[in-house]
């Protein structure tokens, strides 16, 4: 295994002035380092008969409103939820005592006492992101705002078995966590192909031979017993686009790398992710690939003509020393004629299938990520060419294309987002406060 990016130990980026108050000492000094929970719990206020945990008025729900920017003061919370001032105050105090909220200075008031602004304490805990691909693994430690604190990215030999790679990942994770003084709220991890989020196993990953049916949790549990959340790589990319922003209601997220995947965001929610699968763009049959054998065992798949692995094979057949689609993309960016032709043509073929999705789903935005997305202008020119030619004019009139927000770190950021979102759901926060 070789380092492609050295481990980057360092301190968390400083927040904007006035964004957060001081972190409570009880949060910064747990009894043991790298524990696997949110910070110290506090008694949840009585919510009356039956309680309101899991509804829109629980303490966890109020934290969600603050975290998503829908409320910034106690007055906002009372207005949005309809709760009385005393009910809001008791819930906010529980969140403050637990170290999940911080209170800043006064904001401009329309009359009466200036209300204090509230915010998520992004330093209350950390999460781990782990993105494992065909030839590279990325690890990162993130705060609750999704900002990377320290990371470690390394290449590995294609076909490396989980029994070899996962102990190495665990050892690298232990190094990242060394000296961590706040709890670890969760681990988000991604793999190519279809995964089972419940058992945390790969179910069908042609590009990752030997990984199907292997339990991944035990490899990490001794180093970090935090909850493990598993998604496929396209879902992780889509999660990175949803995290911390308000995207258009309907978005298509293309993962164009060794394989080709599609994440469908409808009404602001990623479809199918709970089942560990996203759109199988690459294994849709197209006429141009008729008779071509795909790595899945079928013939005629889009991926057999336009997937990164197929493009690499073509480059090798033409005498180029190319081992991964990242190498091909770099050659294209450096001006290699064949590499540029292959990327543009791959985009055209992908656009054939994408045009049908655009016609059916009417997205406002198509995000293009993955290794081929690094050559966004070149690759997307091919996609646009076919989508605009094949989709209805009324559908593509206002359609926008954009590169992945987080670039080559998008998958890793998506893994962190997966863990953060799971740790901070209203139900999870309420359960923590009651513990």
PyMOL commands that set and color helices and strands:
alter all, ss='L'
color gray80, all
select helices_A, chain A and resi 25-28+59-67+74-81+85-97+162-177+217-221+233-242+273-275+281-283+287-289+303-306+308-317+325-333+337-361+371-390+393-396+407-423+426-434
alter helices_A, ss='H'
color red, helices_A
select strands_A, chain A and resi 2-5+101-106+116-120+125-132+136-143+148-155+183-191+194-196+201-204+228-232+251-256+260-266+269-270+365-369+400-403
alter strands_A, ss='S'
color yellow, strands_A
deselect
rebuild
show_as cartoon
